[in-house]
């Protein structure tokens, strides 16, 4: 496959192992990423993770603001195939129809479940027991193209977004490399998605990150897992934002108002939900550094928090 001319399109760390493997196995002629938006503490723009890989491998990087109107440069490279993974923009039809072997996407769910930009977040938030990777042909609609191959992965109770993100990134790399030869020699299958089974895992909105302690403890726990560590689920205490990165379920029934802190010790903060008490163990209070509860309580007066209601 080393003679295969590839244009790769991706942006976050999820895409990095896939691009790195394509660089080893094919000829990546151009890397396309979203414009740099993240900043460091000094306010300087940081390169996207995919841009860093391209620069480290002396591959030209292209970062159009709107790919719909800025696609001609990609065609000028005459790619045999375009491969995307978590790129972040809808690919125009002119690109979809150009390469000899088509436009292929590596998607982080078992399509047609969880179409959209945050399928891994939603799989955990939904409490799903498994998810997977889909290699698919792209078409005009979001994540609706024909399926080429899929591989399932269990979501373990201890998984959060970070751990599952990493495992699925490597699974995507392996499945893509295993699938590519069948695309090139025409022996792959094309399976139409069943539109009746479609669900969505769209990008997380700010209001969806906020914890409602009137939910069940299981749903709150899954929300915290599904958003840890970025962007992080949050609530407010004493008019300050409290990000929560890790929690534990207990077998203790709630004894008071939802959100009320019933107990604080070195192992956690115990909070009422609409059914069971949930234990919070890893937090970041506005203006402070992220820390475990055992470190947090060393610097506070517990009376300032005990009995308060997280909102």
C-alpha positions in Angstrom: 0.0 0.0 0.0 3.0 2.3 0.1 2.2 3.7 -3.3 -1.3 4.7 -2.2 -1.6 8.5 -2.3 -3.6 9.5 0.8 -5.0 12.9 1.9 -5.8 12.6 5.6 -8.3 14.8 7.3 -8.6 15.0 11.1 -8.1 17.3 14.1 -8.0 15.9 17.7 -5.8 13.4 19.5 -8.2 10.6 18.6 -7.0 10.8 15.0 -3.3 10.7 15.8 -2.6 7.0 15.9 -4.5 6.6 12.6 -2.5 9.2 10.8 0.8 7.9 12.2 0.0 4.4 11.0 -1.0 5.7 7.5 2.3 7.5 7.3 4.1 4.2 7.9 1.9 2.1 5.5 1.0 4.6 2.7 2.1 7.8 1.1 0.3 10.7 2.9 0.6 13.6 0.5 -1.4 16.2 2.5 -2.9 16.5 6.0 -6.0 18.6 6.5 -7.0 19.9 9.9 -9.3 22.4 11.5 -7.7 25.9 12.1 -5.7 26.2 15.3 -8.0 27.5 18.1 -6.6 26.3 21.4 -4.3 28.7 23.2 -1.6 28.3 25.8 -1.3 30.3 29.0 0.4 33.1 27.2 -2.4 33.3 24.7 -0.5 31.9 21.8 -2.3 29.5 19.4 -1.4 25.8 19.8 -1.3 23.5 16.8 -4.0 20.9 16.5 -2.7 17.4 17.5 -2.9 16.3 13.8 -1.0 19.4 12.7 1.8 18.5 15.1 2.1 15.0 13.5 2.2 16.5 10.0 4.9 19.0 10.9 7.0 16.3 12.7 6.8 14.2 9.5 7.4 17.1 7.0 4.0 16.7 5.5 2.2 19.8 4.2 -0.7 20.9 6.4 -3.8 22.6 5.1 -6.3 24.3 7.5 -9.2 25.8 5.6 -11.8 27.7 7.6 -14.6 26.4 5.5 -13.8 23.3 3.5 -17.0 23.7 1.5 -15.5 26.6 -0.3 -11.8 25.7 0.0 -11.4 22.2 -1.3 -9.5 22.8 -4.6 -6.1 22.5 -3.0 -7.0 19.0 -1.9 -7.9 17.9 -5.4 -4.7 19.4 -6.8 -2.8 16.7 -4.9 -4.7 14.0 -6.9 -5.2 11.6 -4.0 -6.1 8.0 -4.6 -8.2 8.0 -1.5 -9.3 10.6 1.2 -9.4 9.3 4.7 -11.1 11.2 7.5 -11.3 10.8 11.2 -12.9 13.3 13.6 -12.1 16.2 11.1 -15.0 18.4 12.3 -16.5 19.8 9.0 -18.9 18.3 6.4 -16.9 17.2 3.3 -18.3 18.8 0.1 -19.6 16.5 -2.7 -16.8 17.6 -5.0 -14.3 15.9 -2.7 -16.5 12.9 -2.1 -16.7 12.1 -5.8 -13.0 12.7 -6.7 -10.7 9.9 -5.4 -10.5 6.6 -7.2 -11.1 4.7 -4.0 -13.5 7.1 -2.5 -13.7 9.0 0.7 -13.5 6.8 3.8 -14.3 7.7 7.4 -13.2 6.2 10.7 -16.2 6.7 13.0 -16.3 6.1 16.8 -19.5 4.1 17.0 -21.3 1.1 15.6 -23.3 2.9 13.0 -26.1 3.6 12.5 -26.0 4.2 16.3 -24.6 7.5 17.5 -24.1 9.5 14.3 -22.4 12.8 15.0 -19.3 14.4 16.5 -19.4 13.0 20.1 -20.3 9.3 19.9 -17.8 8.2 22.6 -19.1 10.7 25.1 -22.7 9.7 24.4 -22.0 5.9 24.6 -20.8 6.3 28.2 -23.4 8.9 29.2 -26.1 6.6 27.8 -24.8 3.7 30.0 -24.1 1.5 26.9 -22.3 -1.7 27.6 -20.4 -1.7 24.3 -19.6 0.5 21.3 -17.2 0.2 18.5 -15.5 1.5 15.3 -17.1 1.8 11.9 -15.1 2.1 8.6 -17.5 3.6 6.1 -17.8 5.3 2.7 -18.8 8.9 3.1 -21.8 10.6 1.5 -23.5 13.9 1.7 -25.4 13.3 4.9 -23.6 13.1 8.3 -22.2 9.6 9.0 -24.9 8.0 6.8 -22.7 6.3 4.2 -22.4 2.6 3.5 -20.6 0.5 6.1 -17.5 -1.4 5.1 -16.3 -2.9 8.4 -17.0 -2.7 12.1 -15.4 -3.9 15.3 -17.0 -4.0 18.8 -15.4 -3.0 22.1 -16.8 -3.4 25.6 -17.3 -0.3 27.8 -16.0 -1.4 31.2 -17.4 0.0 34.4 -14.1 1.7 35.1 -13.9 3.4 31.7 -14.3 7.1 31.4 -14.0 9.3 28.2 -10.2 9.4 28.4 -9.7 5.7 28.7 -12.3 4.7 26.1 -11.1 7.4 23.7 -7.6 6.0 23.7 -8.7 2.4 23.3 -11.0 3.2 20.4 -8.4 5.4 18.7 -6.0 2.4 18.5 -8.9 0.1 17.5 -9.7 2.5 14.7 -6.1 2.4 13.5 -6.1 -1.4 13.5 -9.4 -1.8 11.7 -8.6 0.8 9.1 -5.3 -0.8 8.2 -7.0 -4.3 8.1 -9.8 -2.9 5.9 -7.8 -0.7 3.4 -6.6 -3.6 1.2 -10.2 -4.7 0.6 -11.1 -1.2 -0.5 -8.2 -1.1 -2.9 -8.8 -4.5 -4.5 -12.6 -4.1 -4.5 -13.3 -7.1 -2.3 -14.9 -5.1 0.5 -18.6 -5.2 1.3 -21.0 -2.2 1.3 -23.8 -2.4 3.8 -26.5 0.1 3.7 -27.4 1.6 7.1 -30.9 0.9 8.4 -32.4 4.4 8.9 -34.9 3.0 11.4 -32.0 2.2 13.8 -30.4 5.6 13.6 -29.5 7.4 16.8 -27.3 10.5 17.3 -24.3 11.4 19.4 -24.0 15.1 18.5 -21.4 17.5 19.9 -21.9 18.1 23.6 -23.6 21.5 24.4 -22.6 23.6 27.4 -25.9 23.0 29.1 -25.5 19.3 28.8 -22.3 19.4 30.9 -24.2 20.6 33.9 -25.1 18.0 36.5 -28.8 17.8 37.7 -28.7 16.1 41.0 -32.4 15.3 40.6 -31.3 12.6 38.2 -30.5 9.1 39.4 -27.1 8.4 40.8 -26.3 6.0 37.9 -27.2 8.7 35.3 -25.1 11.3 37.1 -22.2 8.8 37.4 -22.3 8.1 33.7 -22.5 11.8 32.8 -19.3 12.4 34.9 -17.5 9.4 33.3 -18.6 10.5 29.8 -17.2 14.0 30.2 -14.0 13.2 32.0 -11.7 14.8 31.6 -12.7 17.2 28.8 -14.9 19.1 29.0 -15.8 17.9 32.5 -19.2 17.7 34.1 -19.9 20.6 36.5 -22.2 22.1 39.1 -22.0 25.1 41.4 -21.3 25.4 45.1 -21.1 28.7 47.1 -21.5 30.5 43.7 -18.4 28.8 42.3 -18.1 26.3 39.5 -17.2 22.9 40.6 -16.0 20.5 37.9 -16.3 16.8 38.8 -14.1 14.2 37.1 -14.7 11.1 39.1 -17.4 9.6 41.2 -18.4 6.3 42.8 -21.8 4.7 43.2 -22.9 3.7 46.7 -25.6 1.4 48.1 -26.7 4.2 50.5 -30.2 5.7 49.9 -30.4 9.4 49.7 -31.6 11.0 53.0 -32.3 14.6 52.0 -32.6 17.2 49.2 -31.0 16.3 45.9 -27.6 17.9 45.6 -27.2 18.3 49.4 -23.7 17.3 50.8 -24.4 14.8 53.5 -20.8 13.9 54.4 -17.2 14.8 53.7 -14.2 12.6 54.5 -10.8 11.9 53.0 -12.3 9.4 50.5 -15.0 11.6 49.1 -17.9 14.1 49.2 -21.2 12.3 49.6 -24.1 13.9 47.8 -27.8 13.1 47.6 -29.4 12.3 44.2 -33.0 11.3 43.5 -32.3 7.8 44.7 -28.8 6.9 46.1 -26.0 8.9 47.5 -23.1 9.4 45.1 -19.5 9.8 46.2 -17.4 12.5 44.5 -13.7 11.8 44.5 -11.9 14.0 42.0 -12.7 17.7 41.5 -11.6 21.2 40.4 -13.1 24.1 42.2 -13.1 27.4 40.3 -9.9 29.2 41.0 -8.1 26.1 42.3 -6.2 23.2 40.8 -7.8 19.8 40.1 -7.3 17.4 43.0 -8.5 14.4 44.8 -10.8 15.0 47.8 -8.2 13.9 50.3 -6.1 16.9 49.1 -9.1 19.2 48.8 -10.2 18.9 52.4 -6.8 19.8 53.7 -7.3 23.3 52.6 -10.9 24.0 53.5 -13.2 24.4 56.5 -15.6 21.5 56.1 -18.4 23.5 57.7 -18.3 25.8 54.7 -19.4 22.8 52.5 -21.2 20.3 54.7 -24.9 20.6 54.2 -24.6 22.9 51.2 -26.5 22.0 48.0 -24.7 21.5 44.7 -26.7 23.2 42.0 
